[in-house]
């Protein structure tokens, strides 16, 4: 669940929950059900050939649930780039989920495009979908504790899983070598995915919020609770107690988890990351970088090395990795914006 103590525009997804789960874990999973057999309706809007690889501009259909009206008129259509290597495969595959940082020109499927192109030259196929909040027609509800926040998170996770359906339906994709990379808002989405969808072999979680049970102990969230009203806050948290990423990352195994966090953060700093890390199941690793929320070139190198190890492909050389442009960090909005 999203809490606006830092503002929705911060793209930091805080996921409050009651102390106790609403029933056994398998019951929690039903909140994320969708029709996996629904037609994908893949459409191609454009194609670009580049040095032996191919970049497709595509869209595909994603089922919408009872909350679909909250995510805009195009909530059931996902736009994405598909980056395809040369050759016949079977290829390892990665889904990249971008950040939601306001002010960034990479707050969309382009964030990881250069990374996907580099991986394609190592024989990896990548899908880069747009997040729900950048779809045409989406209008943010800026009120505190609003139900749209829930609709967005559920729809985004369905969209990502539909991306998995799309990739795994291809004969040139190796289903045993399949990973997810998510940054910020889509890192939080990856936390849910790690417990809900067992098709992924590995996850990279980049500077995302993962547990309200940890967040609620922080001064910022305690102050926000008082600001919006403790009773209102607690009622909202109880209503959506199944929306706690910590309940899912604690069921991530057997997937390998790599958590990447930064030191120069207004909230999700290295100390918070270490606490999240304790909840994550093995195999897992954590690295905290001397960086801002955008992370840095070292994180990019480590991320690709992790993917190469997990998905068994030859990593790009150092010169190729060094050519990946750095993601720029815009100024953080003020908390009341």
C-alpha positions as CSV (number, residue, x, y, z in Angstrom):
1,X,0.0,0.0,0.0
2,X,1.3,3.4,-0.7
3,X,1.5,6.0,2.0
4,X,2.0,9.7,1.2
5,X,4.2,10.6,4.1
6,X,6.9,11.2,1.6
7,X,4.4,11.9,-1.2
8,X,3.4,9.7,-4.1
9,X,5.6,11.8,-6.3
10,X,8.6,10.5,-4.4
11,X,8.1,7.1,-6.0
12,X,8.9,5.5,-2.7
13,X,6.3,2.9,-2.1
14,X,5.5,2.4,1.5
15,X,3.5,-0.7,2.1
16,X,1.6,-0.5,5.4
17,X,0.0,-3.5,7.0
18,X,-1.5,-4.7,10.2
19,X,0.8,-6.6,12.5
20,X,-1.0,-9.9,11.7
21,X,-1.6,-11.4,8.3
22,X,-5.2,-12.0,7.1
23,X,-5.0,-15.7,7.1
24,X,-2.4,-18.2,5.8
25,X,0.0,-17.2,3.1
26,X,-1.8,-19.0,0.3
27,X,-4.8,-16.9,1.1
28,X,-2.7,-13.7,0.7
29,X,-1.8,-14.9,-2.8
30,X,-5.4,-14.9,-4.0
31,X,-5.3,-11.1,-3.8
32,X,-3.0,-11.2,-6.8
33,X,-4.9,-13.7,-9.0
34,X,-5.5,-12.8,-12.7
35,X,-6.5,-14.7,-15.8
36,X,-3.2,-16.0,-17.1
37,X,-5.0,-17.5,-20.2
38,X,-6.4,-14.1,-21.3
39,X,-5.2,-13.2,-24.9
40,X,-2.1,-11.1,-24.9
41,X,-3.1,-9.2,-28.1
42,X,0.5,-8.2,-28.8
43,X,0.7,-5.3,-31.3
44,X,3.8,-3.8,-32.9
45,X,4.0,0.0,-33.2
46,X,7.6,0.2,-34.5
47,X,10.9,-1.7,-35.0
48,X,14.5,-0.7,-35.0
49,X,17.5,-2.8,-36.2
50,X,20.7,-1.9,-34.4
51,X,24.0,-3.8,-34.9
52,X,22.4,-7.2,-35.2
53,X,19.8,-6.8,-32.5
54,X,16.2,-5.7,-32.8
55,X,14.2,-3.2,-30.6
56,X,10.5,-3.7,-30.9
57,X,8.0,-1.0,-29.7
58,X,5.0,-3.1,-28.6
59,X,1.9,-3.2,-26.5
60,X,0.0,-6.1,-25.0
61,X,-3.2,-6.6,-23.0
62,X,-3.4,-7.1,-19.3
63,X,-6.5,-8.1,-17.4
64,X,-8.0,-5.5,-15.1
65,X,-9.9,-6.2,-11.9
66,X,-12.5,-4.6,-9.8
67,X,-10.3,-1.6,-9.1
68,X,-9.5,-1.0,-12.8
69,X,-11.3,2.3,-13.0
70,X,-8.8,3.8,-10.6
71,X,-5.9,3.3,-13.0
72,X,-7.2,5.1,-16.0
73,X,-8.9,4.2,-19.3
74,X,-5.8,2.4,-20.6
75,X,-5.1,0.4,-17.5
76,X,-5.4,-2.9,-19.4
77,X,-2.9,-2.0,-22.1
78,X,0.9,-2.1,-21.5
79,X,3.4,-0.4,-23.7
80,X,6.9,-1.8,-23.7
81,X,10.2,-2.2,-25.5
82,X,11.2,-5.7,-26.4
83,X,15.0,-6.0,-27.1
84,X,15.8,-9.1,-29.0
85,X,19.3,-10.5,-29.6
86,X,20.6,-12.0,-32.9
87,X,20.3,-15.7,-33.2
88,X,17.7,-18.3,-32.5
89,X,18.1,-18.9,-28.8
90,X,16.9,-20.2,-26.4
91,X,17.9,-16.9,-24.7
92,X,17.9,-16.0,-21.0
93,X,15.3,-13.3,-20.4
94,X,15.0,-10.2,-18.1
95,X,12.0,-8.0,-17.3
96,X,13.1,-4.5,-16.3
97,X,10.8,-2.3,-14.2
98,X,11.7,1.4,-14.3
99,X,11.6,4.0,-11.4
100,X,8.8,6.6,-10.9
101,X,11.0,9.5,-9.9
102,X,9.3,12.8,-10.7
103,X,11.4,15.1,-12.8
104,X,13.3,12.3,-14.5
105,X,13.1,11.9,-18.3
106,X,13.7,8.2,-17.6
107,X,10.5,7.7,-15.6
108,X,9.4,5.3,-18.2
109,X,10.5,2.2,-20.2
110,X,13.6,4.0,-21.5
111,X,15.4,3.8,-18.1
112,X,16.9,0.4,-18.8
113,X,17.0,0.6,-22.6
114,X,20.7,1.0,-22.9
115,X,21.2,-1.8,-20.4
116,X,18.9,-4.0,-22.4
117,X,20.8,-3.3,-25.6
118,X,24.1,-4.2,-23.9
119,X,22.6,-7.5,-22.6
120,X,21.2,-8.3,-26.0
121,X,24.8,-8.3,-27.3
122,X,25.4,-11.0,-24.7
123,X,22.5,-13.0,-25.9
124,X,19.8,-11.8,-23.5
125,X,16.2,-10.9,-24.5
126,X,14.7,-8.0,-22.4
127,X,11.2,-6.7,-21.9
128,X,10.9,-3.1,-20.7
129,X,7.3,-2.2,-19.8
130,X,5.9,1.2,-18.8
131,X,4.5,1.6,-15.3
132,X,0.8,2.1,-14.8
133,X,1.3,5.7,-13.7
134,X,2.9,6.8,-17.0
135,X,0.1,5.3,-19.2
136,X,-2.0,7.8,-21.1
137,X,-5.1,8.8,-19.2
138,X,-3.7,8.1,-15.7
139,X,-4.6,10.8,-13.2
140,X,-3.0,10.6,-9.8
141,X,-5.2,10.8,-6.7
142,X,-3.1,13.0,-4.4
143,X,-5.2,12.6,-1.3
144,X,-3.7,10.7,1.6
145,X,-4.6,7.0,2.1
146,X,-6.5,6.7,-1.1
147,X,-7.6,3.4,-2.7
148,X,-6.0,4.3,-6.0
149,X,-2.7,3.4,-4.5
150,X,-3.8,-0.1,-4.1
151,X,-5.3,-0.3,-7.6
152,X,-2.0,0.9,-9.1
153,X,0.2,-1.6,-7.2
154,X,-2.1,-4.6,-8.0
155,X,-2.4,-3.6,-11.7
156,X,1.3,-3.0,-12.0
157,X,2.0,-6.5,-10.7
158,X,-0.5,-8.0,-13.0
159,X,1.1,-6.1,-15.9
160,X,4.6,-7.4,-15.0
161,X,3.3,-11.0,-14.8
162,X,1.6,-10.6,-18.1
163,X,5.1,-9.6,-19.4
164,X,6.3,-12.8,-18.0
165,X,3.5,-14.6,-19.8
166,X,4.5,-13.0,-23.0
167,X,8.2,-13.9,-22.7
168,X,7.7,-17.4,-21.5
169,X,5.3,-18.1,-24.4
170,X,8.2,-17.6,-26.8
171,X,10.1,-20.6,-28.0
172,X,13.4,-18.6,-28.0
173,X,13.2,-17.9,-24.3
174,X,14.7,-20.4,-21.8
175,X,12.3,-20.5,-18.9
176,X,15.0,-21.7,-16.5
177,X,17.0,-18.5,-17.0
178,X,14.5,-15.8,-16.2
179,X,15.0,-12.7,-14.0
180,X,13.4,-9.5,-12.9
181,X,15.1,-6.1,-12.3
182,X,13.1,-3.3,-10.6
183,X,14.1,0.2,-9.5
184,X,12.3,2.2,-6.8
185,X,8.5,1.8,-7.4
186,X,9.2,-1.2,-9.5
187,X,11.6,-2.6,-7.0
188,X,8.7,-2.6,-4.5
189,X,6.7,-4.4,-7.2
190,X,9.5,-6.9,-7.4
191,X,9.2,-7.6,-3.7
192,X,5.7,-8.7,-4.2
193,X,6.6,-10.7,-7.3
194,X,9.3,-12.6,-5.5
195,X,6.7,-14.2,-3.2
196,X,3.8,-14.4,-5.7
197,X,5.3,-15.6,-9.0
198,X,7.7,-18.5,-8.9
199,X,8.7,-18.4,-12.5
200,X,11.6,-16.0,-11.9
201,X,15.1,-17.5,-11.0
202,X,16.5,-14.2,-9.8
203,X,15.5,-10.7,-8.7
204,X,17.4,-7.4,-8.5
205,X,15.7,-5.0,-6.1
206,X,17.1,-1.4,-6.5
207,X,16.3,1.1,-3.8
208,X,12.7,0.0,-3.2
209,X,10.5,-0.1,-0.1
210,X,10.0,-3.7,1.1
211,X,8.4,-3.8,4.6
212,X,6.0,-1.6,6.6
213,X,6.8,-3.6,9.7
214,X,10.2,-2.0,9.5
215,X,9.0,1.4,8.1
216,X,6.4,1.9,10.9
217,X,9.3,2.2,13.4
218,X,10.8,5.2,11.6
219,X,10.3,8.7,12.9
220,X,9.0,9.9,9.5
221,X,6.1,7.3,9.3
222,X,5.2,7.8,13.0
223,X,4.9,11.6,12.4
224,X,2.8,11.0,9.3
225,X,0.4,8.7,11.2
226,X,-0.2,11.5,13.6
227,X,-0.6,14.1,10.8
228,X,-3.3,12.2,8.9
229,X,-4.9,10.8,12.1
230,X,-3.9,7.7,13.9
231,X,-7.4,6.1,13.7
232,X,-7.7,6.8,10.0
233,X,-4.2,5.5,9.3
234,X,-4.7,2.3,11.4
235,X,-8.0,1.6,9.7
236,X,-6.5,1.9,6.2
237,X,-3.5,-0.3,7.2
238,X,-5.8,-2.9,8.6
239,X,-8.0,-2.9,5.5
240,X,-5.1,-3.5,3.3
241,X,-2.9,-5.6,5.6
242,X,-2.1,-8.0,2.7
243,X,-0.3,-5.2,0.9
244,X,3.0,-5.6,2.9
245,X,6.0,-6.5,0.8
246,X,7.6,-8.1,3.8
247,X,5.1,-10.9,3.8
248,X,6.2,-11.8,0.3
249,X,10.0,-11.3,0.3
250,X,10.0,-13.8,3.2
251,X,8.7,-16.4,0.7
252,X,11.0,-15.5,-2.2
253,X,13.0,-18.8,-2.2
254,X,14.3,-20.5,-4.2
255,X,14.8,-17.3,-6.3
256,X,18.1,-15.5,-5.7
257,X,17.7,-11.9,-4.4
258,X,20.2,-9.1,-4.9
259,X,19.3,-5.9,-3.0
260,X,21.0,-2.6,-4.1
261,X,20.6,0.5,-2.0
262,X,22.2,3.9,-1.6
263,X,23.6,6.0,1.2
264,X,22.3,9.4,0.1
265,X,18.6,8.9,0.5
266,X,15.8,10.8,2.3
267,X,14.3,7.5,3.5
268,X,15.6,4.2,2.0
269,X,19.1,4.4,3.3
270,X,21.6,1.6,4.0
271,X,20.3,1.1,7.6
272,X,16.8,0.5,6.4
273,X,18.1,-1.8,3.7
274,X,19.9,-4.0,6.2
275,X,16.7,-4.5,8.1
276,X,14.8,-5.4,4.9
277,X,17.6,-7.8,4.1
278,X,17.0,-9.8,7.3
279,X,13.5,-10.6,5.9
280,X,14.6,-11.9,2.5
281,X,15.1,-15.6,2.1
282,X,18.3,-17.2,0.9
283,X,20.1,-17.1,-1.5
284,X,20.5,-13.4,-1.1
285,X,23.0,-10.5,-1.2
286,X,23.0,-6.9,-0.3
287,X,25.2,-4.0,-1.4
288,X,24.9,-0.4,-0.3
289,X,26.4,2.2,-2.6
290,X,27.8,5.7,-2.0
291,X,25.2,7.1,-4.3
292,X,21.8,8.8,-4.6
293,X,18.5,7.0,-5.3
294,X,19.5,6.7,-9.0
295,X,22.4,4.5,-7.9
296,X,25.6,4.5,-10.0
297,X,27.9,2.8,-12.5
298,X,29.2,0.4,-9.9
299,X,25.7,-0.7,-9.2
300,X,25.1,-1.3,-12.9
301,X,28.3,-3.4,-13.2
302,X,27.3,-5.4,-10.1
303,X,23.8,-5.9,-11.4
304,X,24.9,-7.2,-14.7
305,X,27.5,-9.5,-13.1
306,X,24.8,-10.9,-10.9
307,X,22.5,-11.5,-13.8
308,X,25.3,-13.2,-15.8
309,X,26.0,-15.5,-13.0
310,X,22.4,-16.4,-12.3
311,X,21.3,-16.7,-15.9
312,X,24.5,-18.3,-17.2
313,X,25.6,-15.9,-20.0
314,X,28.9,-14.3,-20.7
315,X,29.0,-10.8,-19.2
316,X,29.8,-7.7,-21.3
317,X,33.4,-6.4,-21.2
318,X,34.4,-3.5,-19.0
319,X,34.5,-1.0,-21.9
320,X,31.0,-1.9,-23.0
321,X,29.7,-1.6,-19.4
322,X,31.4,1.8,-19.0
323,X,29.5,3.1,-22.0
324,X,26.1,2.7,-20.4
325,X,24.9,6.2,-19.5
326,X,24.5,7.1,-15.9
327,X,20.9,7.7,-14.7
328,X,20.6,11.3,-13.5
329,X,19.1,12.1,-10.1
330,X,16.5,15.0,-10.2
331,X,16.0,17.0,-7.0
332,X,13.6,15.4,-4.5
333,X,10.2,17.1,-4.2
334,X,9.3,18.6,-0.9
335,X,7.3,16.2,1.4
336,X,4.1,18.3,1.0
337,X,4.2,18.3,-2.8
